[in-house]
């Protein structure tokens, strides 16, 4: 699938290059904030091979993130566990305090809605990149 095909088939518009968080991604991602009121929801699109760094959604109470996969093929992995392949319709519930990463498969575009779960004193803690060696072990 090309970028143009993805844009034509995607449920939500891709948005602009994700320059605000580019330092925490390997490869190019795109961000379209669908809403910042109440529960922030962003449509995040990953070019093939793009993934974010390991990170943790911290919160004193509540918090975390929910991913709603909408198009393409990607991965989600928690620290110390095997990666999970993601497809449209998959839902990933990420509790606060869990170190993880998510992104596209090497040969596929991928998009998900990132729903920020409300909580007290929430923040993202960005950690190390997912190494090429780790990533290349995936199917």
C-alpha positions as CSV (number, residue, x, y, z in Angstrom):
1,X,0.0,0.0,0.0
2,X,1.3,3.4,-0.9
3,X,0.9,6.6,1.1
4,X,-1.8,7.8,-1.3
5,X,-3.7,4.5,-1.1
6,X,-3.5,4.6,2.7
7,X,-4.9,8.2,2.7
8,X,-7.8,7.1,0.5
9,X,-8.7,4.1,2.5
10,X,-8.0,5.3,6.1
11,X,-11.0,6.1,8.3
12,X,-9.4,9.3,9.7
13,X,-7.1,11.7,7.9
14,X,-3.4,11.1,8.4
15,X,-2.4,14.5,9.6
16,X,1.0,16.2,9.3
17,X,4.4,14.9,10.0
18,X,4.8,14.2,13.7
19,X,7.6,16.7,14.2
20,X,6.7,17.5,17.9
21,X,7.6,13.9,18.9
22,X,10.0,12.9,16.1
23,X,12.9,12.5,18.5
24,X,11.0,9.6,20.1
25,X,10.4,7.7,16.8
26,X,12.6,5.8,14.4
27,X,11.2,6.5,11.0
28,X,8.5,8.9,9.9
29,X,5.1,9.1,11.7
30,X,2.2,11.4,11.2
31,X,-0.2,12.8,13.9
32,X,-3.7,14.1,13.6
33,X,-5.2,15.1,17.0
34,X,-8.9,14.3,16.6
35,X,-9.7,15.9,19.9
36,X,-7.8,17.4,22.8
37,X,-10.9,18.0,24.9
38,X,-12.1,15.5,27.6
39,X,-10.2,12.4,26.5
40,X,-7.4,13.3,24.0
41,X,-7.5,11.1,20.9
42,X,-4.8,11.2,18.2
43,X,-4.7,9.3,14.9
44,X,-1.1,8.1,14.6
45,X,0.1,6.8,11.3
46,X,3.5,5.0,10.9
47,X,5.4,4.6,7.6
48,X,6.7,1.0,7.1
49,X,9.4,0.2,9.6
50,X,8.5,3.2,11.8
51,X,8.2,2.7,15.6
52,X,8.2,4.7,18.7
53,X,10.8,4.3,21.5
54,X,10.1,2.3,24.6
55,X,8.0,4.4,26.8
56,X,5.9,4.4,30.0
57,X,2.6,6.3,30.6
58,X,3.0,7.4,34.2
59,X,0.2,8.4,36.5
60,X,-0.4,8.8,40.2
61,X,-3.9,7.3,39.6
62,X,-5.7,6.0,36.5
63,X,-3.9,6.9,33.3
64,X,-2.5,4.7,30.6
65,X,-3.4,4.4,26.9
66,X,-5.7,2.5,24.6
67,X,-4.8,1.8,21.0
68,X,-7.6,1.2,18.4
69,X,-6.0,-0.2,15.3
70,X,-7.6,1.1,12.1
71,X,-5.4,0.2,9.0
72,X,-2.3,-1.8,8.1
73,X,-0.2,-4.1,10.1
74,X,1.9,-3.2,13.2
75,X,3.3,-4.4,16.5
76,X,2.9,-3.8,20.2
77,X,5.4,-5.1,22.8
78,X,5.6,-4.9,26.5
79,X,9.0,-5.0,28.2
80,X,10.0,-8.6,28.8
81,X,7.2,-10.1,26.7
82,X,6.9,-11.2,23.1
83,X,5.7,-8.7,20.5
84,X,2.0,-8.9,19.5
85,X,1.1,-8.4,15.8
86,X,-1.6,-5.9,15.3
87,X,-4.3,-5.6,12.6
88,X,-7.4,-3.4,12.0
89,X,-10.0,-3.9,14.7
90,X,-7.4,-4.9,17.4
91,X,-7.6,-3.1,20.7
92,X,-4.6,-2.8,23.1
93,X,-5.2,-1.6,26.6
94,X,-1.9,-0.3,28.2
95,X,-2.1,0.3,31.9
96,X,-0.1,3.1,33.5
97,X,3.4,2.1,34.5
98,X,3.9,-0.5,31.7
99,X,7.0,-0.1,29.5
100,X,6.2,-0.7,25.9
101,X,6.5,0.4,22.2
102,X,4.3,0.2,19.1
103,X,4.7,0.8,15.4
104,X,4.4,-0.5,11.9
105,X,5.6,-3.8,10.5
106,X,8.7,-3.5,8.3
107,X,6.7,-3.8,5.1
108,X,3.4,-2.2,6.0
109,X,1.9,1.2,6.8
110,X,0.0,1.2,10.1
111,X,-2.4,3.5,11.9
112,X,-4.1,3.5,15.3
113,X,-6.1,5.8,17.4
114,X,-4.2,6.6,20.6
115,X,-6.7,7.3,23.4
116,X,-5.2,8.8,26.5
117,X,-6.8,7.4,29.6
118,X,-7.6,10.2,32.1
119,X,-5.7,10.1,35.4
120,X,-4.0,12.1,38.0
121,X,-0.5,13.5,37.4
122,X,-0.2,11.8,34.0
123,X,3.0,12.1,31.9
124,X,5.0,10.1,29.3
125,X,8.4,8.8,30.2
126,X,10.3,8.3,27.0
127,X,13.1,5.6,27.1
128,X,15.6,4.0,24.8
129,X,14.8,3.3,21.1
130,X,13.8,-0.2,20.0
131,X,17.1,-1.5,18.5
132,X,17.3,-2.6,14.9
133,X,18.3,-6.1,16.2
134,X,15.2,-6.3,18.4
135,X,12.9,-5.0,15.6
136,X,14.4,-7.3,12.9
137,X,13.5,-10.4,15.0
138,X,9.8,-9.7,14.3
139,X,8.0,-11.5,11.5
